[in-house]
């Protein structure tokens, strides 16, 4: 069950827009991410708000874990996109390098995304120190 988010609050993804106008429509299935970076940002927001079902829906079935529980993770503090490679609207693959600060440090990952049935999904990623 997702944690409650106040719609007027800024979106956790760091876009500066309200959650209701940014990642929430993706979480609710009202629209799909147009780019790999938009999907990555919305997945980060899902970790922040505890939306396990969105994380599962946007994870490639070949690499998706059997269960997802975002409530067991760290307290996320902020997101910074470092770089992107492909992953635009017409692309089939893309990579997004990001840093996600949490209460115990920073997660630095280069994530890979692919289009599956016309929608972006998270495939896997390499975490670095």
C-alpha positions as a Markdown table, in Angstrom:
| # | Residue | x | y | z |
|---|---|---|---|---|
| 1 | Unk | 0.0 | 0.0 | 0.0 |
| 2 | Unk | 1.5 | 3.3 | -1.0 |
| 3 | Unk | 2.3 | 5.9 | 1.6 |
| 4 | Unk | 0.0 | 9.0 | 1.5 |
| 5 | Unk | 1.3 | 11.9 | -0.5 |
| 6 | Unk | -0.2 | 15.4 | -0.2 |
| 7 | Unk | -0.9 | 16.4 | -3.9 |
| 8 | Unk | 0.3 | 20.0 | -3.4 |
| 9 | Unk | 3.7 | 18.8 | -2.2 |
| 10 | Unk | 6.6 | 18.9 | -4.5 |
| 11 | Unk | 7.2 | 15.7 | -6.4 |
| 12 | Unk | 9.9 | 13.6 | -4.7 |
| 13 | Unk | 11.6 | 13.2 | -8.1 |
| 14 | Unk | 13.0 | 16.7 | -7.8 |
| 15 | Unk | 11.3 | 18.2 | -10.9 |
| 16 | Unk | 10.0 | 21.1 | -8.8 |
| 17 | Unk | 6.4 | 20.3 | -9.9 |
| 18 | Unk | 3.6 | 19.1 | -7.6 |
| 19 | Unk | 3.4 | 15.3 | -7.3 |
| 20 | Unk | -0.1 | 15.4 | -8.7 |
| 21 | Unk | 1.2 | 17.0 | -11.9 |
| 22 | Unk | 4.4 | 15.0 | -12.2 |
| 23 | Unk | 4.8 | 11.4 | -11.2 |
| 24 | Unk | 1.5 | 10.6 | -9.6 |
| 25 | Unk | -0.3 | 10.2 | -13.1 |
| 26 | Unk | 2.3 | 7.6 | -14.0 |
| 27 | Unk | 1.9 | 5.8 | -10.7 |
| 28 | Unk | -1.9 | 5.7 | -11.2 |
| 29 | Unk | -1.6 | 4.5 | -14.8 |
| 30 | Unk | -3.1 | 7.7 | -16.3 |
| 31 | Unk | -0.2 | 7.9 | -18.7 |
| 32 | Unk | 3.1 | 6.2 | -19.3 |
| 33 | Unk | 6.6 | 7.6 | -19.1 |
| 34 | Unk | 7.7 | 9.1 | -22.4 |
| 35 | Unk | 11.5 | 8.8 | -21.8 |
| 36 | Unk | 13.8 | 6.5 | -19.8 |
| 37 | Unk | 14.7 | 9.4 | -17.5 |
| 38 | Unk | 11.1 | 10.2 | -16.8 |
| 39 | Unk | 10.6 | 6.5 | -15.9 |
| 40 | Unk | 13.6 | 6.6 | -13.7 |
| 41 | Unk | 12.4 | 9.7 | -11.9 |
| 42 | Unk | 9.0 | 8.2 | -11.4 |
| 43 | Unk | 10.5 | 5.0 | -10.0 |
| 44 | Unk | 12.5 | 7.0 | -7.6 |
| 45 | Unk | 9.3 | 8.8 | -6.5 |
| 46 | Unk | 7.7 | 5.4 | -6.1 |
| 47 | Unk | 10.4 | 4.3 | -3.7 |
| 48 | Unk | 9.9 | 7.5 | -1.7 |
| 49 | Unk | 6.1 | 7.1 | -1.4 |
| 50 | Unk | 6.2 | 3.3 | -1.1 |
| 51 | Unk | 4.3 | 2.4 | -4.3 |
| 52 | Unk | 5.4 | -1.2 | -4.7 |
| 53 | Unk | 2.9 | -2.0 | -7.4 |
| 54 | Unk | 4.2 | 0.8 | -9.7 |
| 55 | Unk | 7.8 | -0.5 | -9.1 |
| 56 | Unk | 6.6 | -4.0 | -10.1 |
| 57 | Unk | 4.7 | -2.8 | -13.2 |
| 58 | Unk | 7.7 | -0.8 | -14.5 |
| 59 | Unk | 10.3 | -3.6 | -13.8 |
| 60 | Unk | 11.2 | -6.0 | -16.7 |
| 61 | Unk | 9.7 | -9.4 | -15.7 |
| 62 | Unk | 13.0 | -11.1 | -16.5 |
| 63 | Unk | 14.9 | -9.2 | -13.8 |
| 64 | Unk | 12.1 | -8.2 | -11.4 |
| 65 | Unk | 12.4 | -9.7 | -7.9 |
| 66 | Unk | 9.7 | -12.0 | -6.6 |
| 67 | Unk | 8.6 | -9.4 | -4.1 |
| 68 | Unk | 9.2 | -5.7 | -3.7 |
| 69 | Unk | 8.8 | -3.8 | -0.4 |
| 70 | Unk | 9.9 | -0.2 | -0.7 |
| 71 | Unk | 9.0 | 0.4 | 3.0 |
| 72 | Unk | 12.0 | -1.6 | 4.1 |
| 73 | Unk | 14.4 | 0.7 | 2.3 |
| 74 | Unk | 16.2 | 3.8 | 3.5 |
| 75 | Unk | 14.7 | 7.3 | 3.8 |
| 76 | Unk | 15.3 | 8.9 | 0.5 |
| 77 | Unk | 16.5 | 12.5 | 0.6 |
| 78 | Unk | 17.0 | 13.6 | -3.1 |
| 79 | Unk | 17.7 | 12.7 | -6.6 |
| 80 | Unk | 20.2 | 14.0 | -9.1 |
| 81 | Unk | 20.5 | 12.8 | -12.7 |
| 82 | Unk | 24.2 | 12.7 | -13.7 |
| 83 | Unk | 23.9 | 11.6 | -17.4 |
| 84 | Unk | 21.7 | 9.9 | -19.9 |
| 85 | Unk | 22.4 | 7.9 | -23.0 |
| 86 | Unk | 19.6 | 7.4 | -25.5 |
| 87 | Unk | 16.2 | 6.7 | -23.9 |
| 88 | Unk | 14.3 | 9.4 | -25.8 |
| 89 | Unk | 10.8 | 9.0 | -27.0 |
| 90 | Unk | 11.7 | 7.1 | -30.2 |
| 91 | Unk | 14.5 | 5.0 | -28.7 |
| 92 | Unk | 14.2 | 1.3 | -27.8 |
| 93 | Unk | 16.9 | 1.4 | -25.1 |
| 94 | Unk | 18.4 | 3.9 | -22.7 |
| 95 | Unk | 20.6 | 4.5 | -19.8 |
| 96 | Unk | 20.4 | 6.9 | -16.9 |
| 97 | Unk | 23.1 | 7.5 | -14.4 |
| 98 | Unk | 21.9 | 9.0 | -11.2 |
| 99 | Unk | 22.7 | 9.7 | -7.6 |
| 100 | Unk | 20.0 | 9.2 | -4.9 |
| 101 | Unk | 20.8 | 10.6 | -1.5 |
| 102 | Unk | 19.5 | 8.7 | 1.5 |
| 103 | Unk | 19.8 | 9.0 | 5.3 |
| 104 | Unk | 23.0 | 6.9 | 5.3 |
| 105 | Unk | 24.8 | 8.0 | 2.1 |
| 106 | Unk | 24.3 | 8.2 | -1.7 |
| 107 | Unk | 23.3 | 5.4 | -4.1 |
| 108 | Unk | 25.1 | 5.9 | -7.4 |
| 109 | Unk | 23.7 | 3.8 | -10.2 |
| 110 | Unk | 23.8 | 3.5 | -14.0 |
| 111 | Unk | 20.4 | 2.0 | -14.9 |
| 112 | Unk | 19.4 | 0.4 | -18.1 |
| 113 | Unk | 15.9 | 0.7 | -19.6 |
| 114 | Unk | 14.2 | -0.9 | -22.5 |
| 115 | Unk | 10.9 | -0.6 | -24.3 |
| 116 | Unk | 8.6 | -3.5 | -23.8 |
| 117 | Unk | 5.2 | -3.6 | -25.5 |
| 118 | Unk | 5.7 | 0.1 | -26.3 |
| 119 | Unk | 6.4 | 1.2 | -22.6 |
| 120 | Unk | 9.7 | 1.9 | -20.9 |
| 121 | Unk | 10.7 | -0.6 | -18.2 |
| 122 | Unk | 13.7 | -0.8 | -15.9 |
| 123 | Unk | 15.9 | -3.7 | -16.9 |
| 124 | Unk | 18.9 | -3.5 | -14.5 |
| 125 | Unk | 21.6 | -1.3 | -13.3 |
| 126 | Unk | 25.2 | -1.1 | -12.1 |
| 127 | Unk | 25.8 | 0.4 | -8.7 |
| 128 | Unk | 29.1 | 2.1 | -8.0 |
| 129 | Unk | 30.8 | 3.5 | -5.0 |
